[in-house]
Amino acid sequence: MSKKLDNLRNKLGPFTESTFKKLVEGDPSTNHKYVEYLLRSWSQKKINNCPSTIPELVGYIHAFDALLPYIEIEDRDIYSKKYYDISNLEKVIITADEKKEESTFNREEHCEVYIENDNYILLSPKTHRGSLKYGANTKWCTSSKNNPETFDRYVKTGLLCYLINKTDSVLTPVSKVAIYSDIKTQPYSGDLVIYDTRDNHINELTMINGGWDEDEIFKVFMTFRRVFYEKRKYKDSKDYVGKFISTMDSLDFDKFNEHIRMLNNGQDIVFISSITNKFKGIKEKIKQISYGH
């Protein structure tokens, strides 16, 4: 162990051998850049809002180091007095993570936009990351960071859209609205399920009372139903093709060929001729199928 580490241990200790080793090994740098901060923070954990476990404390340092390019220059010194209180370190990490997310987010990759103007945007998140971004600050289960499975289930079983008011400077219960329809629902006559930011079921009247324009709501819901109708048609086509291929795959072509050879040795020329013509017709139909674009 280096003399520098020995001096720090004596200066900031006492530490058990196990604790000291965990804190030193938790430094993500190659030159022990963060060791003193880790040791000092742990030794003063009763007064500096330090996490209750070493892995949590180390996690903050790893996040801070990884996010340095997204942290303001004046906040990059881990030994700044502001970081004596680790809650300030957490805030800087959260801000930097949001900045990183914004700089690397490609909207076309993560969502489908159906309406966008100066007042609002109607979109369907295609990925969990897209749902996290546009469902931020809500209690929707589909925008829960630790539960991507719920988002995946909603997307697979129906149409999920987010309607976001761009003009609200303060988040209200209807600043963001989630709209969902199960794939079994009739596109133009079935009920839509609407959630406010608190994840409560609401209706159009609640939205109007919250400041949404009636004409705009009508436009949004008709757009949603049109998109849902197209999704239903696509699913029906996908299901039909899947069943068709499954049926084809289940056919025993070797057995079929064996019986054809047997029939060719017989005398029923009319039957063989009709089968041959039908088979040629099937082959022609298969040739006409367009796969992909």
C-alpha positions as CSV (number, residue, x, y, z in Angstrom):
1,M,0.0,0.0,0.0
2,S,1.3,3.5,-0.9
3,K,2.5,6.0,1.7
4,K,-0.2,8.4,0.5
5,L,-3.0,5.8,1.4
6,D,-1.3,5.1,4.7
7,N,-1.3,8.8,5.6
8,L,-4.9,9.2,4.6
9,R,-5.9,6.2,6.7
10,N,-4.2,7.5,9.7
11,K,-5.5,11.0,9.1
12,L,-9.2,10.2,8.5
13,G,-9.5,6.9,10.4
14,P,-9.9,4.7,12.2
15,F,-11.1,2.2,9.6
16,T,-11.3,-1.6,9.8
17,E,-9.2,-3.4,7.3
18,S,-12.3,-4.5,5.3
19,T,-13.9,-1.0,5.3
20,F,-10.7,0.7,4.2
21,K,-10.1,-1.9,1.4
22,K,-13.7,-1.4,0.1
23,L,-13.4,2.4,0.0
24,V,-10.0,2.3,-1.7
25,E,-11.1,-0.2,-4.3
26,G,-14.3,1.8,-4.9
27,D,-12.2,4.6,-6.4
28,P,-12.9,4.4,-10.2
29,S,-9.7,6.5,-11.1
30,T,-6.3,5.0,-11.7
31,N,-4.5,7.5,-9.5
32,H,-6.6,7.3,-6.3
33,K,-8.2,10.6,-7.2
34,Y,-11.3,10.0,-5.1
35,V,-9.9,8.0,-2.2
36,E,-9.7,10.9,0.2
37,Y,-13.2,12.0,-0.6
38,L,-14.5,8.5,0.0
39,L,-12.6,8.1,3.3
40,R,-13.6,11.5,4.6
41,S,-17.3,11.1,3.6
42,W,-17.5,7.7,5.3
43,S,-15.8,8.9,8.5
44,Q,-18.2,11.8,8.7
45,K,-21.3,10.0,7.6
46,K,-23.3,11.0,10.6
47,I,-23.3,14.7,9.6
48,N,-22.9,14.8,5.8
49,N,-26.0,12.9,4.5
50,C,-23.7,10.0,3.4
51,P,-25.5,6.9,2.3
52,S,-25.8,4.1,4.8
53,T,-23.7,1.6,2.8
54,I,-20.3,1.7,1.1
55,P,-21.7,0.4,-2.2
56,E,-24.1,3.4,-2.4
57,L,-21.4,5.9,-1.6
58,V,-19.1,4.3,-4.2
59,G,-22.0,4.3,-6.7
60,Y,-22.2,8.1,-6.4
61,I,-18.5,8.5,-7.1
62,H,-18.7,6.2,-10.1
63,A,-21.6,8.1,-11.5
64,F,-19.9,11.5,-10.8
65,D,-16.7,10.3,-12.6
66,A,-18.7,8.9,-15.6
67,L,-20.8,12.1,-16.0
68,L,-17.9,14.6,-15.8
69,P,-18.3,15.7,-19.4
70,Y,-21.9,16.7,-18.6
71,I,-21.2,18.5,-15.3
72,E,-20.6,22.2,-15.2
73,I,-16.9,23.1,-15.1
74,E,-17.3,24.9,-11.7
75,D,-18.8,21.7,-10.3
76,R,-16.2,19.2,-11.4
77,D,-14.0,19.5,-8.3
78,I,-15.0,16.7,-6.0
79,Y,-13.2,18.4,-3.2
80,S,-15.4,21.6,-3.5
81,K,-17.0,22.6,-0.2
82,K,-20.4,22.0,-1.6
83,Y,-19.7,18.3,-1.8
84,Y,-19.1,18.1,2.0
85,D,-22.9,17.6,1.9
86,I,-23.4,14.5,-0.3
87,S,-27.0,15.5,-1.0
88,N,-25.4,18.2,-3.2
89,L,-23.4,15.6,-5.0
90,E,-26.6,13.7,-5.7
91,K,-28.3,16.7,-7.2
92,V,-25.3,17.4,-9.5
93,I,-25.3,13.8,-10.7
94,I,-29.1,13.9,-11.4
95,T,-28.7,17.1,-13.4
96,A,-25.8,15.8,-15.3
97,D,-27.6,12.5,-16.1
98,E,-30.6,14.5,-17.4
99,K,-28.2,16.6,-19.6
100,K,-26.6,13.4,-20.9
101,E,-30.0,11.9,-21.7
102,E,-31.1,15.0,-23.5
103,S,-27.9,15.2,-25.6
104,T,-28.0,11.5,-26.7
105,F,-31.8,11.2,-27.2
106,N,-33.0,10.6,-30.8
107,R,-36.7,11.3,-30.8
108,E,-37.4,9.4,-34.1
109,E,-35.8,6.3,-32.6
110,H,-37.8,6.3,-29.4
111,C,-41.3,7.6,-30.3
112,E,-43.8,8.2,-33.1
113,V,-45.2,11.7,-33.3
114,Y,-48.7,12.0,-34.6
115,I,-49.5,15.7,-33.9
116,E,-47.2,18.5,-32.9
117,N,-47.8,22.2,-32.7
118,D,-46.9,25.2,-30.5
119,N,-49.4,24.1,-27.9
120,Y,-49.1,20.3,-27.5
121,I,-47.7,17.1,-28.8
122,L,-49.3,13.7,-29.3
123,L,-46.9,10.8,-29.5
124,S,-46.6,7.1,-29.0
125,P,-43.4,5.9,-27.2
126,K,-41.7,3.1,-29.0
127,T,-39.1,2.3,-26.4
128,H,-39.0,2.4,-22.6
129,R,-36.4,5.1,-22.8
130,G,-38.9,7.2,-24.9
131,S,-41.6,6.5,-22.3
132,L,-39.2,7.6,-19.5
133,K,-38.5,10.9,-21.2
134,Y,-42.1,11.9,-22.1
135,G,-43.7,10.4,-19.1
136,A,-41.3,12.1,-16.7
137,N,-42.7,13.5,-13.5
138,T,-45.9,11.4,-13.7
139,K,-46.9,8.4,-11.7
140,W,-47.6,6.2,-14.8
141,C,-46.5,2.7,-14.4
142,T,-45.4,2.7,-18.1
143,S,-42.8,5.4,-17.3
144,S,-41.4,3.7,-14.2
145,K,-37.6,3.5,-14.5
146,N,-37.4,0.2,-12.7
147,N,-40.3,-1.6,-14.5
148,P,-39.8,-1.7,-18.2
149,E,-41.9,-4.9,-18.4
150,T,-45.1,-2.9,-17.7
151,F,-44.3,-0.6,-20.6
152,D,-43.6,-3.5,-22.9
153,R,-46.9,-5.2,-22.0
154,Y,-48.9,-2.1,-22.7
155,V,-47.2,-1.6,-26.1
156,K,-47.7,-5.2,-27.1
157,T,-51.4,-5.4,-26.1
158,G,-52.7,-2.1,-27.5
159,L,-51.9,1.5,-28.4
160,L,-50.3,3.8,-25.8
161,C,-50.0,7.5,-26.5
162,Y,-48.9,10.5,-24.4
163,L,-50.6,13.9,-24.9
164,I,-48.4,16.7,-23.5
165,N,-49.3,20.4,-23.1
166,K,-46.3,22.5,-24.1
167,T,-47.6,25.7,-22.6
168,D,-47.9,24.7,-19.0
169,S,-45.0,26.1,-17.0
170,V,-46.1,24.2,-13.9
171,L,-47.1,20.5,-14.1
172,T,-50.8,20.1,-13.4
173,P,-52.8,16.8,-13.3
174,V,-53.7,17.2,-17.0
175,S,-50.5,18.8,-18.3
176,K,-49.7,15.3,-19.5
177,V,-52.3,12.7,-20.3
178,A,-51.8,9.0,-21.2
179,I,-54.3,7.5,-23.6
180,Y,-54.6,3.7,-24.0
181,S,-56.8,1.3,-25.9
182,D,-56.5,-2.5,-25.7
183,I,-56.1,-4.2,-29.1
184,K,-59.4,-6.0,-28.6
185,T,-61.3,-2.7,-28.4
186,Q,-63.2,-1.5,-31.4
187,P,-61.1,1.4,-32.9
188,Y,-63.9,3.9,-33.6
189,S,-66.6,2.9,-31.1
190,G,-64.7,1.5,-28.1
191,D,-63.9,3.4,-24.9
192,L,-60.5,5.0,-24.4
193,V,-58.7,4.8,-21.1
194,I,-57.3,8.1,-20.0
195,Y,-54.9,8.8,-17.2
196,D,-53.8,12.1,-15.6
197,T,-50.2,12.7,-14.3
198,R,-51.2,11.1,-10.9
199,D,-52.3,7.9,-12.8
200,N,-56.0,8.5,-12.0
201,H,-58.7,7.6,-14.6
202,I,-60.2,10.8,-16.1
203,N,-62.5,11.7,-19.0
204,E,-62.8,14.5,-21.6
205,L,-64.7,16.8,-19.2
206,T,-61.8,16.6,-16.7
207,M,-59.4,17.6,-19.4
208,I,-61.6,20.5,-20.5
209,N,-62.0,21.7,-17.0
210,G,-58.2,21.6,-16.8
211,G,-57.7,23.9,-19.7
212,W,-57.8,21.7,-22.8
213,D,-59.6,23.1,-25.8
214,E,-62.7,21.0,-26.9
215,D,-61.8,21.1,-30.6
216,E,-58.3,20.1,-29.9
217,I,-59.4,17.2,-27.7
218,F,-61.7,16.0,-30.6
219,K,-58.8,16.2,-33.0
220,V,-56.5,14.3,-30.6
221,F,-59.0,11.5,-30.0
222,M,-59.9,11.1,-33.6
223,T,-56.2,10.9,-34.5
224,F,-55.7,8.3,-31.8
225,R,-58.6,6.2,-33.1
226,R,-57.3,6.4,-36.7
227,V,-53.8,5.3,-35.6
228,F,-55.3,2.5,-33.5
229,Y,-57.4,1.4,-36.5
230,E,-54.3,1.1,-38.6
231,K,-52.5,-0.8,-35.8
232,R,-55.5,-3.2,-35.6
233,K,-55.3,-3.8,-39.3
234,Y,-51.6,-4.4,-39.1
235,K,-52.0,-6.9,-36.2
236,D,-54.8,-8.8,-38.1
237,S,-52.5,-9.1,-41.1
238,K,-49.6,-10.3,-39.0
239,D,-51.8,-12.8,-37.2
240,Y,-53.1,-14.2,-40.5
241,V,-49.7,-14.5,-42.1
242,G,-48.4,-16.1,-39.0
243,K,-51.2,-18.7,-38.9
244,F,-50.8,-19.3,-42.7
245,I,-47.1,-19.9,-42.4
246,S,-47.7,-22.1,-39.3
247,T,-50.1,-24.2,-41.4
248,M,-47.7,-24.5,-44.3
249,D,-44.9,-25.5,-41.9
250,S,-47.0,-28.2,-40.4
251,L,-47.6,-29.9,-43.8
252,D,-45.6,-33.1,-44.4
253,F,-44.3,-32.4,-48.0
254,D,-42.3,-35.7,-48.0
255,K,-45.4,-37.7,-47.3
256,F,-47.2,-35.7,-50.0
257,N,-44.5,-36.4,-52.5
258,E,-44.6,-40.1,-51.6
259,H,-48.3,-40.3,-52.4
260,I,-47.9,-38.3,-55.6
261,R,-45.3,-40.9,-56.8
262,M,-47.7,-43.7,-55.9
263,L,-50.5,-42.0,-57.8
264,N,-48.3,-41.5,-60.8
265,N,-48.0,-45.3,-61.0
266,G,-51.8,-45.7,-61.2
267,Q,-54.3,-45.2,-64.0
268,D,-56.3,-42.1,-62.7
269,I,-54.8,-39.7,-65.3
270,V,-57.7,-37.2,-64.9
271,F,-57.1,-36.9,-61.1
272,I,-53.3,-36.6,-61.5
273,S,-53.8,-33.9,-64.2
274,S,-56.1,-31.9,-62.0
275,I,-53.7,-32.1,-59.1
276,T,-50.8,-31.1,-61.3
277,N,-52.7,-28.0,-62.5
278,K,-53.7,-27.0,-59.0
279,F,-50.1,-27.4,-57.8
280,K,-48.9,-25.2,-60.7
281,G,-51.5,-22.6,-59.7
282,I,-50.2,-22.7,-56.1
283,K,-46.6,-22.3,-57.3
284,E,-47.6,-19.3,-59.4
285,K,-49.4,-17.7,-56.4
286,I,-46.4,-18.2,-54.2
287,K,-44.2,-16.5,-56.9
288,Q,-46.5,-13.4,-56.8
289,I,-46.1,-12.9,-53.1
290,S,-44.0,-9.8,-52.3
291,Y,-41.7,-10.2,-49.3
292,G,-40.6,-7.0,-47.7
293,H,-40.4,-3.8,-49.7
